[in-house]
Each structure stands twice: as C-alpha cells, then as structure tokens.
Amino acid sequence: MRSTITSRGQTVIPAEVRRFFHLSAADRLEWVIENNTIRVIPVQENPIDAFRGSSKRKGSTAQLLADRAFDRERE
C-alpha cells in the first residue's frame, strides 16, 4: 500500500490499515526509525495495555516477581 505526503507533511493511512488495527481519528501513532526503515506503531491509550504482550519471553510477569523476591531476600 502506498500513500502520498502533502506539502504540510501529512499523509493518509489507508482504510484497510485503519480497519485492521481498529484506528480512529483520536488514536496516536509512534514513528520509529531503524536503520533505513520507518516503522509506524499504533499506540494504545492505556500504557499498561500497550506494554502487555510486548516481551519476547513468556511468563515475564512471573519472572519479574521472582526476581524481585530474590532481590528482597538478598537485602
């Protein structure tokens, strides 16, 4: 899919992308530059929901709690 950038630096998100990600006019996007690539990431309003599922490891919450318990024992 392609879109054009206007003279004011604006672009249109294709309808198919908006539908797939359930985006509306009030939603925000984060633009990330990696090497020579631009990634556009939808940002959820609730930061907890945005973080949930972002870890590549499964059970990261349980591991975090175990690490904190271990740290408390060492203190």
CHARMM internal coordinates of N, CA and C (Angstrom, degrees):
IC EDIT
DIST 1 N 1 CA 1.4446
DIST 1 CA 1 C 1.5192
ANGL 1 N 1 CA 1 C 109.13
DIST 1 C 2 N 1.2810
ANGL 1 CA 1 C 2 N 115.30
DIHE 1 N 1 CA 1 C 2 N 146.36
DIST 2 N 2 CA 1.4587
ANGL 1 C 2 N 2 CA 121.12
DIHE 1 CA 1 C 2 N 2 CA 180.00
DIST 2 CA 2 C 1.5145
ANGL 2 N 2 CA 2 C 110.47
DIHE 1 C 2 N 2 CA 2 C -130.30
DIST 2 C 3 N 1.3186
ANGL 2 CA 2 C 3 N 114.88
DIHE 2 N 2 CA 2 C 3 N 153.35
DIST 3 N 3 CA 1.4616
ANGL 2 C 3 N 3 CA 120.46
DIHE 2 CA 2 C 3 N 3 CA 171.32
DIST 3 CA 3 C 1.5203
ANGL 3 N 3 CA 3 C 107.34
DIHE 2 C 3 N 3 CA 3 C -142.43
DIST 3 C 4 N 1.3019
ANGL 3 CA 3 C 4 N 116.11
DIHE 3 N 3 CA 3 C 4 N 162.92
DIST 4 N 4 CA 1.4569
ANGL 3 C 4 N 4 CA 122.73
DIHE 3 CA 3 C 4 N 4 CA -177.79
DIST 4 CA 4 C 1.5216
ANGL 4 N 4 CA 4 C 109.51
DIHE 3 C 4 N 4 CA 4 C -104.57
DIST 4 C 5 N 1.3232
ANGL 4 CA 4 C 5 N 116.69
DIHE 4 N 4 CA 4 C 5 N 146.32
DIST 5 N 5 CA 1.4626
ANGL 4 C 5 N 5 CA 121.99
DIHE 4 CA 4 C 5 N 5 CA 175.54
DIST 5 CA 5 C 1.5212
ANGL 5 N 5 CA 5 C 107.70
DIHE 4 C 5 N 5 CA 5 C -96.59
DIST 5 C 6 N 1.3299
ANGL 5 CA 5 C 6 N 116.95
DIHE 5 N 5 CA 5 C 6 N 129.80
DIST 6 N 6 CA 1.4642
ANGL 5 C 6 N 6 CA 121.13
DIHE 5 CA 5 C 6 N 6 CA -179.70
DIST 6 CA 6 C 1.5270
ANGL 6 N 6 CA 6 C 110.06
DIHE 5 C 6 N 6 CA 6 C -79.43
DIST 6 C 7 N 1.3207
ANGL 6 CA 6 C 7 N 115.64
DIHE 6 N 6 CA 6 C 7 N 173.22
DIST 7 N 7 CA 1.4713
ANGL 6 C 7 N 7 CA 120.34
DIHE 6 CA 6 C 7 N 7 CA 178.45
DIST 7 CA 7 C 1.5251
ANGL 7 N 7 CA 7 C 111.42
DIHE 6 C 7 N 7 CA 7 C -64.89
DIST 7 C 8 N 1.3281
ANGL 7 CA 7 C 8 N 117.93
DIHE 7 N 7 CA 7 C 8 N -20.53
DIST 8 N 8 CA 1.4678
ANGL 7 C 8 N 8 CA 122.01
DIHE 7 CA 7 C 8 N 8 CA 177.45
DIST 8 CA 8 C 1.5328
ANGL 8 N 8 CA 8 C 111.98
DIHE 7 C 8 N 8 CA 8 C -90.54
DIST 8 C 9 N 1.3391
ANGL 8 CA 8 C 9 N 118.43
DIHE 8 N 8 CA 8 C 9 N 5.27
DIST 9 N 9 CA 1.4553
ANGL 8 C 9 N 9 CA 122.13
DIHE 8 CA 8 C 9 N 9 CA 178.82
DIST 9 CA 9 C 1.5140
ANGL 9 N 9 CA 9 C 113.96
DIHE 8 C 9 N 9 CA 9 C 82.35
DIST 9 C 10 N 1.3103
ANGL 9 CA 9 C 10 N 117.83
DIHE 9 N 9 CA 9 C 10 N 14.19
DIST 10 N 10 CA 1.4606
ANGL 9 C 10 N 10 CA 121.63
DIHE 9 CA 9 C 10 N 10 CA -179.27
DIST 10 CA 10 C 1.5155
ANGL 10 N 10 CA 10 C 110.40
DIHE 9 C 10 N 10 CA 10 C -95.68
DIST 10 C 11 N 1.3362
ANGL 10 CA 10 C 11 N 115.40
DIHE 10 N 10 CA 10 C 11 N 154.52
DIST 11 N 11 CA 1.4583
ANGL 10 C 11 N 11 CA 120.83
DIHE 10 CA 10 C 11 N 11 CA 175.49
DIST 11 CA 11 C 1.5196
ANGL 11 N 11 CA 11 C 108.83
DIHE 10 C 11 N 11 CA 11 C -142.57
DIST 11 C 12 N 1.3071
ANGL 11 CA 11 C 12 N 116.85
DIHE 11 N 11 CA 11 C 12 N 164.81
DIST 12 N 12 CA 1.4595
ANGL 11 C 12 N 12 CA 122.66
DIHE 11 CA 11 C 12 N 12 CA -179.99
DIST 12 CA 12 C 1.5221
ANGL 12 N 12 CA 12 C 108.25
DIHE 11 C 12 N 12 CA 12 C -105.72
DIST 12 C 13 N 1.3246
ANGL 12 CA 12 C 13 N 116.34
DIHE 12 N 12 CA 12 C 13 N 134.33
DIST 13 N 13 CA 1.4581
ANGL 12 C 13 N 13 CA 121.06
DIHE 12 CA 12 C 13 N 13 CA 174.33
DIST 13 CA 13 C 1.5254
ANGL 13 N 13 CA 13 C 106.58
DIHE 12 C 13 N 13 CA 13 C -84.21
DIST 13 C 14 N 1.3180
ANGL 13 CA 13 C 14 N 118.05
DIHE 13 N 13 CA 13 C 14 N 123.12
DIST 14 N 14 CA 1.4674
ANGL 13 C 14 N 14 CA 119.56
DIHE 13 CA 13 C 14 N 14 CA -177.94
DIST 14 CA 14 C 1.5353
ANGL 14 N 14 CA 14 C 111.40
DIHE 13 C 14 N 14 CA 14 C -55.92
DIST 14 C 15 N 1.3283
ANGL 14 CA 14 C 15 N 116.14
DIHE 14 N 14 CA 14 C 15 N 145.04
DIST 15 N 15 CA 1.4690
ANGL 14 C 15 N 15 CA 122.36
DIHE 14 CA 14 C 15 N 15 CA -176.82
DIST 15 CA 15 C 1.5237
ANGL 15 N 15 CA 15 C 111.40
DIHE 14 C 15 N 15 CA 15 C -56.67
DIST 15 C 16 N 1.3068
ANGL 15 CA 15 C 16 N 117.92
DIHE 15 N 15 CA 15 C 16 N -38.83
DIST 16 N 16 CA 1.4734
ANGL 15 C 16 N 16 CA 121.32
DIHE 15 CA 15 C 16 N 16 CA -179.97
DIST 16 CA 16 C 1.5291
ANGL 16 N 16 CA 16 C 111.00
DIHE 15 C 16 N 16 CA 16 C -60.91
DIST 16 C 17 N 1.3175
ANGL 16 CA 16 C 17 N 116.94
DIHE 16 N 16 CA 16 C 17 N -40.13
DIST 17 N 17 CA 1.4721
ANGL 16 C 17 N 17 CA 121.53
DIHE 16 CA 16 C 17 N 17 CA 178.30
DIST 17 CA 17 C 1.5249
ANGL 17 N 17 CA 17 C 109.83
DIHE 16 C 17 N 17 CA 17 C -68.48
DIST 17 C 18 N 1.3371
ANGL 17 CA 17 C 18 N 117.34
DIHE 17 N 17 CA 17 C 18 N -43.87
DIST 18 N 18 CA 1.4692
ANGL 17 C 18 N 18 CA 120.72
DIHE 17 CA 17 C 18 N 18 CA 178.77
DIST 18 CA 18 C 1.5234
ANGL 18 N 18 CA 18 C 111.48
DIHE 17 C 18 N 18 CA 18 C -59.88
DIST 18 C 19 N 1.3225
ANGL 18 CA 18 C 19 N 116.51
DIHE 18 N 18 CA 18 C 19 N -42.37
DIST 19 N 19 CA 1.4684
ANGL 18 C 19 N 19 CA 120.31
DIHE 18 CA 18 C 19 N 19 CA 179.35
DIST 19 CA 19 C 1.5275
ANGL 19 N 19 CA 19 C 110.92
DIHE 18 C 19 N 19 CA 19 C -66.45
DIST 19 C 20 N 1.3235
ANGL 19 CA 19 C 20 N 117.66
DIHE 19 N 19 CA 19 C 20 N -45.31
DIST 20 N 20 CA 1.4606
ANGL 19 C 20 N 20 CA 121.93
DIHE 19 CA 19 C 20 N 20 CA -176.86
DIST 20 CA 20 C 1.5268
ANGL 20 N 20 CA 20 C 111.21
DIHE 19 C 20 N 20 CA 20 C -60.28
DIST 20 C 21 N 1.3492
ANGL 20 CA 20 C 21 N 116.88
DIHE 20 N 20 CA 20 C 21 N -41.82
DIST 21 N 21 CA 1.4630
ANGL 20 C 21 N 21 CA 121.51
DIHE 20 CA 20 C 21 N 21 CA -177.81
DIST 21 CA 21 C 1.5313
ANGL 21 N 21 CA 21 C 112.83
DIHE 20 C 21 N 21 CA 21 C -96.80
DIST 21 C 22 N 1.3351
ANGL 21 CA 21 C 22 N 117.43
DIHE 21 N 21 CA 21 C 22 N 5.00
DIST 22 N 22 CA 1.4709
ANGL 21 C 22 N 22 CA 122.49
DIHE 21 CA 21 C 22 N 22 CA 179.51
DIST 22 CA 22 C 1.5238
ANGL 22 N 22 CA 22 C 110.91
DIHE 21 C 22 N 22 CA 22 C 54.74
DIST 22 C 23 N 1.3344
ANGL 22 CA 22 C 23 N 117.16
DIHE 22 N 22 CA 22 C 23 N 47.34
DIST 23 N 23 CA 1.4562
ANGL 22 C 23 N 23 CA 122.80
DIHE 22 CA 22 C 23 N 23 CA -179.19
DIST 23 CA 23 C 1.5243
ANGL 23 N 23 CA 23 C 110.81
DIHE 22 C 23 N 23 CA 23 C -89.88
DIST 23 C 24 N 1.3282
ANGL 23 CA 23 C 24 N 114.89
DIHE 23 N 23 CA 23 C 24 N 143.23
DIST 24 N 24 CA 1.4658
ANGL 23 C 24 N 24 CA 120.21
DIHE 23 CA 23 C 24 N 24 CA 175.73
DIST 24 CA 24 C 1.5212
ANGL 24 N 24 CA 24 C 108.26
DIHE 23 C 24 N 24 CA 24 C -131.36
DIST 24 C 25 N 1.3184
ANGL 24 CA 24 C 25 N 116.58
DIHE 24 N 24 CA 24 C 25 N 179.64
DIST 25 N 25 CA 1.4619
ANGL 24 C 25 N 25 CA 121.78
DIHE 24 CA 24 C 25 N 25 CA -175.20
DIST 25 CA 25 C 1.5271
ANGL 25 N 25 CA 25 C 112.94
DIHE 24 C 25 N 25 CA 25 C -61.09
DIST 25 C 26 N 1.3143
ANGL 25 CA 25 C 26 N 118.75
DIHE 25 N 25 CA 25 C 26 N -27.26
DIST 26 N 26 CA 1.4675
ANGL 25 C 26 N 26 CA 121.04
DIHE 25 CA 25 C 26 N 26 CA -177.28
DIST 26 CA 26 C 1.5292
ANGL 26 N 26 CA 26 C 112.95
DIHE 25 C 26 N 26 CA 26 C -86.43
DIST 26 C 27 N 1.3264
ANGL 26 CA 26 C 27 N 118.78
DIHE 26 N 26 CA 26 C 27 N -9.96
DIST 27 N 27 CA 1.4629
ANGL 26 C 27 N 27 CA 121.36
DIHE 26 CA 26 C 27 N 27 CA -176.63
DIST 27 CA 27 C 1.5242
ANGL 27 N 27 CA 27 C 111.80
DIHE 26 C 27 N 27 CA 27 C -73.97
DIST 27 C 28 N 1.3263
ANGL 27 CA 27 C 28 N 114.20
DIHE 27 N 27 CA 27 C 28 N 157.31
DIST 28 N 28 CA 1.4674
ANGL 27 C 28 N 28 CA 120.50
DIHE 27 CA 27 C 28 N 28 CA -178.84
DIST 28 CA 28 C 1.5221
ANGL 28 N 28 CA 28 C 109.85
DIHE 27 C 28 N 28 CA 28 C -114.62
DIST 28 C 29 N 1.3248
ANGL 28 CA 28 C 29 N 115.40
DIHE 28 N 28 CA 28 C 29 N 154.11
DIST 29 N 29 CA 1.4608
ANGL 28 C 29 N 29 CA 122.05
DIHE 28 CA 28 C 29 N 29 CA 178.08
DIST 29 CA 29 C 1.5187
ANGL 29 N 29 CA 29 C 108.86
DIHE 28 C 29 N 29 CA 29 C -124.65
DIST 29 C 30 N 1.3143
ANGL 29 CA 29 C 30 N 115.75
DIHE 29 N 29 CA 29 C 30 N 146.66
DIST 30 N 30 CA 1.4617
ANGL 29 C 30 N 30 CA 120.93
DIHE 29 CA 29 C 30 N 30 CA 174.36
DIST 30 CA 30 C 1.5253
ANGL 30 N 30 CA 30 C 107.36
DIHE 29 C 30 N 30 CA 30 C -110.91
DIST 30 C 31 N 1.3194
ANGL 30 CA 30 C 31 N 115.48
DIHE 30 N 30 CA 30 C 31 N 132.16
DIST 31 N 31 CA 1.4639
ANGL 30 C 31 N 31 CA 121.70
DIHE 30 CA 30 C 31 N 31 CA 179.78
DIST 31 CA 31 C 1.5266
ANGL 31 N 31 CA 31 C 108.13
DIHE 30 C 31 N 31 CA 31 C -103.98
DIST 31 C 32 N 1.3312
ANGL 31 CA 31 C 32 N 116.57
DIHE 31 N 31 CA 31 C 32 N 124.47
DIST 32 N 32 CA 1.4633
ANGL 31 C 32 N 32 CA 122.10
DIHE 31 CA 31 C 32 N 32 CA -176.66
DIST 32 CA 32 C 1.5233
ANGL 32 N 32 CA 32 C 108.18
DIHE 31 C 32 N 32 CA 32 C -121.65
DIST 32 C 33 N 1.3426
ANGL 32 CA 32 C 33 N 115.66
DIHE 32 N 32 CA 32 C 33 N 130.38
DIST 33 N 33 CA 1.4641
ANGL 32 C 33 N 33 CA 120.79
DIHE 32 CA 32 C 33 N 33 CA 176.62
DIST 33 CA 33 C 1.5183
ANGL 33 N 33 CA 33 C 107.66
DIHE 32 C 33 N 33 CA 33 C -101.60
DIST 33 C 34 N 1.3326
ANGL 33 CA 33 C 34 N 116.66
DIHE 33 N 33 CA 33 C 34 N 121.84
DIST 34 N 34 CA 1.4574
ANGL 33 C 34 N 34 CA 123.25
DIHE 33 CA 33 C 34 N 34 CA 177.40
DIST 34 CA 34 C 1.5211
ANGL 34 N 34 CA 34 C 107.85
DIHE 33 C 34 N 34 CA 34 C -129.27
DIST 34 C 35 N 1.3261
ANGL 34 CA 34 C 35 N 115.65
DIHE 34 N 34 CA 34 C 35 N 114.50
DIST 35 N 35 CA 1.4649
ANGL 34 C 35 N 35 CA 121.59
DIHE 34 CA 34 C 35 N 35 CA -175.25
DIST 35 CA 35 C 1.5239
ANGL 35 N 35 CA 35 C 108.34
DIHE 34 C 35 N 35 CA 35 C 54.90
DIST 35 C 36 N 1.2953
ANGL 35 CA 35 C 36 N 119.25
DIHE 35 N 35 CA 35 C 36 N -117.45
DIST 36 N 36 CA 1.4681
ANGL 35 C 36 N 36 CA 121.80
DIHE 35 CA 35 C 36 N 36 CA 179.16
DIST 36 CA 36 C 1.5157
ANGL 36 N 36 CA 36 C 111.34
DIHE 35 C 36 N 36 CA 36 C -110.09
DIST 36 C 37 N 1.3252
ANGL 36 CA 36 C 37 N 116.76
DIHE 36 N 36 CA 36 C 37 N 30.46
DIST 37 N 37 CA 1.4560
ANGL 36 C 37 N 37 CA 121.88
DIHE 36 CA 36 C 37 N 37 CA -176.03
DIST 37 CA 37 C 1.5234
ANGL 37 N 37 CA 37 C 110.35
DIHE 36 C 37 N 37 CA 37 C -124.92
DIST 37 C 38 N 1.3174
ANGL 37 CA 37 C 38 N 116.24
DIHE 37 N 37 CA 37 C 38 N 143.71
DIST 38 N 38 CA 1.4630
ANGL 37 C 38 N 38 CA 122.12
DIHE 37 CA 37 C 38 N 38 CA 174.51
DIST 38 CA 38 C 1.5263
ANGL 38 N 38 CA 38 C 107.13
DIHE 37 C 38 N 38 CA 38 C -107.59
DIST 38 C 39 N 1.3422
ANGL 38 CA 38 C 39 N 115.76
DIHE 38 N 38 CA 38 C 39 N 127.52
DIST 39 N 39 CA 1.4686
ANGL 38 C 39 N 39 CA 120.72
DIHE 38 CA 38 C 39 N 39 CA 173.94
DIST 39 CA 39 C 1.5245
ANGL 39 N 39 CA 39 C 107.19
DIHE 38 C 39 N 39 CA 39 C -112.20
DIST 39 C 40 N 1.3153
ANGL 39 CA 39 C 40 N 116.21
DIHE 39 N 39 CA 39 C 40 N 137.32
DIST 40 N 40 CA 1.4565
ANGL 39 C 40 N 40 CA 121.49
DIHE 39 CA 39 C 40 N 40 CA 176.93
DIST 40 CA 40 C 1.5215
ANGL 40 N 40 CA 40 C 106.79
DIHE 39 C 40 N 40 CA 40 C -114.58
DIST 40 C 41 N 1.3374
ANGL 40 CA 40 C 41 N 115.78
DIHE 40 N 40 CA 40 C 41 N 122.11
DIST 41 N 41 CA 1.4588
ANGL 40 C 41 N 41 CA 120.99
DIHE 40 CA 40 C 41 N 41 CA -174.24
DIST 41 CA 41 C 1.5232
ANGL 41 N 41 CA 41 C 109.57
DIHE 40 C 41 N 41 CA 41 C -120.06
DIST 41 C 42 N 1.3338
ANGL 41 CA 41 C 42 N 117.53
DIHE 41 N 41 CA 41 C 42 N 125.81
DIST 42 N 42 CA 1.4653
ANGL 41 C 42 N 42 CA 119.43
DIHE 41 CA 41 C 42 N 42 CA 175.08
DIST 42 CA 42 C 1.5285
ANGL 42 N 42 CA 42 C 109.25
DIHE 41 C 42 N 42 CA 42 C -65.78
DIST 42 C 43 N 1.3250
ANGL 42 CA 42 C 43 N 117.01
DIHE 42 N 42 CA 42 C 43 N 135.25
DIST 43 N 43 CA 1.4566
ANGL 42 C 43 N 43 CA 122.45
DIHE 42 CA 42 C 43 N 43 CA -179.48
DIST 43 CA 43 C 1.5186
ANGL 43 N 43 CA 43 C 108.31
DIHE 42 C 43 N 43 CA 43 C -107.28
DIST 43 C 44 N 1.3352
ANGL 43 CA 43 C 44 N 115.48
DIHE 43 N 43 CA 43 C 44 N 121.05
DIST 44 N 44 CA 1.4571
ANGL 43 C 44 N 44 CA 119.16
DIHE 43 CA 43 C 44 N 44 CA 178.54
DIST 44 CA 44 C 1.5177
ANGL 44 N 44 CA 44 C 109.83
DIHE 43 C 44 N 44 CA 44 C -75.62
DIST 44 C 45 N 1.3253
ANGL 44 CA 44 C 45 N 116.10
DIHE 44 N 44 CA 44 C 45 N 148.74
DIST 45 N 45 CA 1.4580
ANGL 44 C 45 N 45 CA 121.57
DIHE 44 CA 44 C 45 N 45 CA -177.32
DIST 45 CA 45 C 1.5245
ANGL 45 N 45 CA 45 C 111.25
DIHE 44 C 45 N 45 CA 45 C -64.92
DIST 45 C 46 N 1.3335
ANGL 45 CA 45 C 46 N 117.41
DIHE 45 N 45 CA 45 C 46 N -40.55
DIST 46 N 46 CA 1.4547
ANGL 45 C 46 N 46 CA 121.81
DIHE 45 CA 45 C 46 N 46 CA -179.30
DIST 46 CA 46 C 1.5299
ANGL 46 N 46 CA 46 C 108.72
DIHE 45 C 46 N 46 CA 46 C -85.84
DIST 46 C 47 N 1.3404
ANGL 46 CA 46 C 47 N 119.35
DIHE 46 N 46 CA 46 C 47 N 116.19
DIST 47 N 47 CA 1.4628
ANGL 46 C 47 N 47 CA 120.93
DIHE 46 CA 46 C 47 N 47 CA -176.48
DIST 47 CA 47 C 1.5169
ANGL 47 N 47 CA 47 C 113.29
DIHE 46 C 47 N 47 CA 47 C -63.69
DIST 47 C 48 N 1.3290
ANGL 47 CA 47 C 48 N 118.43
DIHE 47 N 47 CA 47 C 48 N -28.53
DIST 48 N 48 CA 1.4663
ANGL 47 C 48 N 48 CA 120.69
DIHE 47 CA 47 C 48 N 48 CA 178.00
DIST 48 CA 48 C 1.5169
ANGL 48 N 48 CA 48 C 109.61
DIHE 47 C 48 N 48 CA 48 C -67.82
DIST 48 C 49 N 1.3384
ANGL 48 CA 48 C 49 N 117.03
DIHE 48 N 48 CA 48 C 49 N -44.84
DIST 49 N 49 CA 1.4580
ANGL 48 C 49 N 49 CA 120.33
DIHE 48 CA 48 C 49 N 49 CA 177.18
DIST 49 CA 49 C 1.5258
ANGL 49 N 49 CA 49 C 111.06
DIHE 48 C 49 N 49 CA 49 C -63.69
DIST 49 C 50 N 1.3086
ANGL 49 CA 49 C 50 N 117.28
DIHE 49 N 49 CA 49 C 50 N -35.88
DIST 50 N 50 CA 1.4592
ANGL 49 C 50 N 50 CA 120.83
DIHE 49 CA 49 C 50 N 50 CA 179.87
DIST 50 CA 50 C 1.5194
ANGL 50 N 50 CA 50 C 110.96
DIHE 49 C 50 N 50 CA 50 C -66.09
DIST 50 C 51 N 1.3380
ANGL 50 CA 50 C 51 N 116.94
DIHE 50 N 50 CA 50 C 51 N -35.90
DIST 51 N 51 CA 1.4670
ANGL 50 C 51 N 51 CA 120.80
DIHE 50 CA 50 C 51 N 51 CA -179.35
DIST 51 CA 51 C 1.5202
ANGL 51 N 51 CA 51 C 111.43
DIHE 50 C 51 N 51 CA 51 C -77.16
DIST 51 C 52 N 1.3277
ANGL 51 CA 51 C 52 N 117.32
DIHE 51 N 51 CA 51 C 52 N -34.05
DIST 52 N 52 CA 1.4582
ANGL 51 C 52 N 52 CA 122.06
DIHE 51 CA 51 C 52 N 52 CA -174.47
DIST 52 CA 52 C 1.5253
ANGL 52 N 52 CA 52 C 110.27
DIHE 51 C 52 N 52 CA 52 C -57.28
DIST 52 C 53 N 1.3231
ANGL 52 CA 52 C 53 N 115.37
DIHE 52 N 52 CA 52 C 53 N 127.92
DIST 53 N 53 CA 1.4520
ANGL 52 C 53 N 53 CA 121.13
DIHE 52 CA 52 C 53 N 53 CA 177.36
DIST 53 CA 53 C 1.5145
ANGL 53 N 53 CA 53 C 113.94
DIHE 52 C 53 N 53 CA 53 C 84.51
DIST 53 C 54 N 1.3224
ANGL 53 CA 53 C 54 N 118.76
DIHE 53 N 53 CA 53 C 54 N 4.46
DIST 54 N 54 CA 1.4600
ANGL 53 C 54 N 54 CA 120.23
DIHE 53 CA 53 C 54 N 54 CA -176.81
DIST 54 CA 54 C 1.5216
ANGL 54 N 54 CA 54 C 112.66
DIHE 53 C 54 N 54 CA 54 C -83.46
DIST 54 C 55 N 1.3234
ANGL 54 CA 54 C 55 N 117.09
DIHE 54 N 54 CA 54 C 55 N -15.36
DIST 55 N 55 CA 1.4649
ANGL 54 C 55 N 55 CA 119.96
DIHE 54 CA 54 C 55 N 55 CA -179.50
DIST 55 CA 55 C 1.5205
ANGL 55 N 55 CA 55 C 110.70
DIHE 54 C 55 N 55 CA 55 C -77.28
DIST 55 C 56 N 1.3116
ANGL 55 CA 55 C 56 N 116.31
DIHE 55 N 55 CA 55 C 56 N 145.61
DIST 56 N 56 CA 1.4534
ANGL 55 C 56 N 56 CA 120.71
DIHE 55 CA 55 C 56 N 56 CA 177.34
DIST 56 CA 56 C 1.5248
ANGL 56 N 56 CA 56 C 110.80
DIHE 55 C 56 N 56 CA 56 C -81.74
DIST 56 C 57 N 1.3468
ANGL 56 CA 56 C 57 N 115.72
DIHE 56 N 56 CA 56 C 57 N -17.45
DIST 57 N 57 CA 1.4620
ANGL 56 C 57 N 57 CA 120.05
DIHE 56 CA 56 C 57 N 57 CA 178.89
DIST 57 CA 57 C 1.5162
ANGL 57 N 57 CA 57 C 109.72
DIHE 56 C 57 N 57 CA 57 C -91.92
DIST 57 C 58 N 1.3280
ANGL 57 CA 57 C 58 N 115.19
DIHE 57 N 57 CA 57 C 58 N 144.50
DIST 58 N 58 CA 1.4632
ANGL 57 C 58 N 58 CA 118.88
DIHE 57 CA 57 C 58 N 58 CA 174.32
DIST 58 CA 58 C 1.5091
ANGL 58 N 58 CA 58 C 108.23
DIHE 57 C 58 N 58 CA 58 C -86.06
DIST 58 C 59 N 1.3255
ANGL 58 CA 58 C 59 N 116.75
DIHE 58 N 58 CA 58 C 59 N 146.25
DIST 59 N 59 CA 1.4472
ANGL 58 C 59 N 59 CA 120.84
DIHE 58 CA 58 C 59 N 59 CA 178.22
DIST 59 CA 59 C 1.5125
ANGL 59 N 59 CA 59 C 113.45
DIHE 58 C 59 N 59 CA 59 C 73.77
DIST 59 C 60 N 1.3066
ANGL 59 CA 59 C 60 N 117.53
DIHE 59 N 59 CA 59 C 60 N 28.69
DIST 60 N 60 CA 1.4653
ANGL 59 C 60 N 60 CA 120.10
DIHE 59 CA 59 C 60 N 60 CA -176.29
DIST 60 CA 60 C 1.5205
ANGL 60 N 60 CA 60 C 111.71
DIHE 59 C 60 N 60 CA 60 C -65.33
DIST 60 C 61 N 1.3233
ANGL 60 CA 60 C 61 N 118.37
DIHE 60 N 60 CA 60 C 61 N -30.64
DIST 61 N 61 CA 1.4653
ANGL 60 C 61 N 61 CA 120.55
DIHE 60 CA 60 C 61 N 61 CA 178.73
DIST 61 CA 61 C 1.5222
ANGL 61 N 61 CA 61 C 109.72
DIHE 60 C 61 N 61 CA 61 C -66.74
DIST 61 C 62 N 1.3230
ANGL 61 CA 61 C 62 N 116.73
DIHE 61 N 61 CA 61 C 62 N -46.55
DIST 62 N 62 CA 1.4666
ANGL 61 C 62 N 62 CA 120.51
DIHE 61 CA 61 C 62 N 62 CA 178.39
DIST 62 CA 62 C 1.5216
ANGL 62 N 62 CA 62 C 110.39
DIHE 61 C 62 N 62 CA 62 C -61.55
DIST 62 C 63 N 1.3244
ANGL 62 CA 62 C 63 N 117.24
DIHE 62 N 62 CA 62 C 63 N -40.84
DIST 63 N 63 CA 1.4635
ANGL 62 C 63 N 63 CA 120.63
DIHE 62 CA 62 C 63 N 63 CA 179.38
DIST 63 CA 63 C 1.5238
ANGL 63 N 63 CA 63 C 110.65
DIHE 62 C 63 N 63 CA 63 C -65.80
DIST 63 C 64 N 1.3189
ANGL 63 CA 63 C 64 N 117.56
DIHE 63 N 63 CA 63 C 64 N -40.64
DIST 64 N 64 CA 1.4546
ANGL 63 C 64 N 64 CA 121.16
DIHE 63 CA 63 C 64 N 64 CA 178.68
DIST 64 CA 64 C 1.5276
ANGL 64 N 64 CA 64 C 110.59
DIHE 63 C 64 N 64 CA 64 C -61.93
DIST 64 C 65 N 1.3338
ANGL 64 CA 64 C 65 N 117.25
DIHE 64 N 64 CA 64 C 65 N -45.20
DIST 65 N 65 CA 1.4644
ANGL 64 C 65 N 65 CA 120.67
DIHE 64 CA 64 C 65 N 65 CA 179.00
DIST 65 CA 65 C 1.5298
ANGL 65 N 65 CA 65 C 110.99
DIHE 64 C 65 N 65 CA 65 C -63.71
DIST 65 C 66 N 1.3206
ANGL 65 CA 65 C 66 N 117.39
DIHE 65 N 65 CA 65 C 66 N -40.05
DIST 66 N 66 CA 1.4707
ANGL 65 C 66 N 66 CA 120.83
DIHE 65 CA 65 C 66 N 66 CA 177.86
DIST 66 CA 66 C 1.5253
ANGL 66 N 66 CA 66 C 110.61
DIHE 65 C 66 N 66 CA 66 C -64.64
DIST 66 C 67 N 1.3206
ANGL 66 CA 66 C 67 N 117.13
DIHE 66 N 66 CA 66 C 67 N -40.94
DIST 67 N 67 CA 1.4669
ANGL 66 C 67 N 67 CA 120.70
DIHE 66 CA 66 C 67 N 67 CA 177.89
DIST 67 CA 67 C 1.5203
ANGL 67 N 67 CA 67 C 111.09
DIHE 66 C 67 N 67 CA 67 C -63.23
DIST 67 C 68 N 1.3235
ANGL 67 CA 67 C 68 N 116.98
DIHE 67 N 67 CA 67 C 68 N -41.68
DIST 68 N 68 CA 1.4714
ANGL 67 C 68 N 68 CA 120.27
DIHE 67 CA 67 C 68 N 68 CA 179.31
DIST 68 CA 68 C 1.5266
ANGL 68 N 68 CA 68 C 110.94
DIHE 67 C 68 N 68 CA 68 C -65.93
DIST 68 C 69 N 1.3318
ANGL 68 CA 68 C 69 N 117.93
DIHE 68 N 68 CA 68 C 69 N -40.06
DIST 69 N 69 CA 1.4668
ANGL 68 C 69 N 69 CA 121.44
DIHE 68 CA 68 C 69 N 69 CA 177.61
DIST 69 CA 69 C 1.5212
ANGL 69 N 69 CA 69 C 109.78
DIHE 68 C 69 N 69 CA 69 C -62.97
DIST 69 C 70 N 1.3253
ANGL 69 CA 69 C 70 N 117.30
DIHE 69 N 69 CA 69 C 70 N -41.92
DIST 70 N 70 CA 1.4603
ANGL 69 C 70 N 70 CA 121.18
DIHE 69 CA 69 C 70 N 70 CA 178.13
DIST 70 CA 70 C 1.5352
ANGL 70 N 70 CA 70 C 110.55
DIHE 69 C 70 N 70 CA 70 C -62.62
DIST 70 C 71 N 1.3311
ANGL 70 CA 70 C 71 N 116.69
DIHE 70 N 70 CA 70 C 71 N -42.81
DIST 71 N 71 CA 1.4684
ANGL 70 C 71 N 71 CA 120.76
DIHE 70 CA 70 C 71 N 71 CA 178.58
DIST 71 CA 71 C 1.5315
ANGL 71 N 71 CA 71 C 111.21
DIHE 70 C 71 N 71 CA 71 C -61.58
DIST 71 C 72 N 1.3486
ANGL 71 CA 71 C 72 N 117.19
DIHE 71 N 71 CA 71 C 72 N -40.67
DIST 72 N 72 CA 1.4725
ANGL 71 C 72 N 72 CA 121.06
DIHE 71 CA 71 C 72 N 72 CA 179.47
DIST 72 CA 72 C 1.5299
ANGL 72 N 72 CA 72 C 110.73
DIHE 71 C 72 N 72 CA 72 C -63.84
DIST 72 C 73 N 1.3359
ANGL 72 CA 72 C 73 N 116.69
DIHE 72 N 72 CA 72 C 73 N -39.80
DIST 73 N 73 CA 1.4641
ANGL 72 C 73 N 73 CA 121.29
DIHE 72 CA 72 C 73 N 73 CA 179.88
DIST 73 CA 73 C 1.5290
ANGL 73 N 73 CA 73 C 111.08
DIHE 72 C 73 N 73 CA 73 C -64.01
DIST 73 C 74 N 1.3079
ANGL 73 CA 73 C 74 N 116.88
DIHE 73 N 73 CA 73 C 74 N -34.73
DIST 74 N 74 CA 1.4603
ANGL 73 C 74 N 74 CA 121.72
DIHE 73 CA 73 C 74 N 74 CA -177.60
DIST 74 CA 74 C 1.5175
ANGL 74 N 74 CA 74 C 111.72
DIHE 73 C 74 N 74 CA 74 C -74.92
DIST 74 C 75 N 1.3287
ANGL 74 CA 74 C 75 N 118.45
DIHE 74 N 74 CA 74 C 75 N -22.13
DIST 75 N 75 CA 1.4558
ANGL 74 C 75 N 75 CA 121.65
DIHE 74 CA 74 C 75 N 75 CA -176.23
DIST 75 CA 75 C 1.4930
ANGL 75 N 75 CA 75 C 113.39
DIHE 74 C 75 N 75 CA 75 C -75.55
END
COOR INIT
IC SEED 1 N 1 CA 1 C
IC BUILD
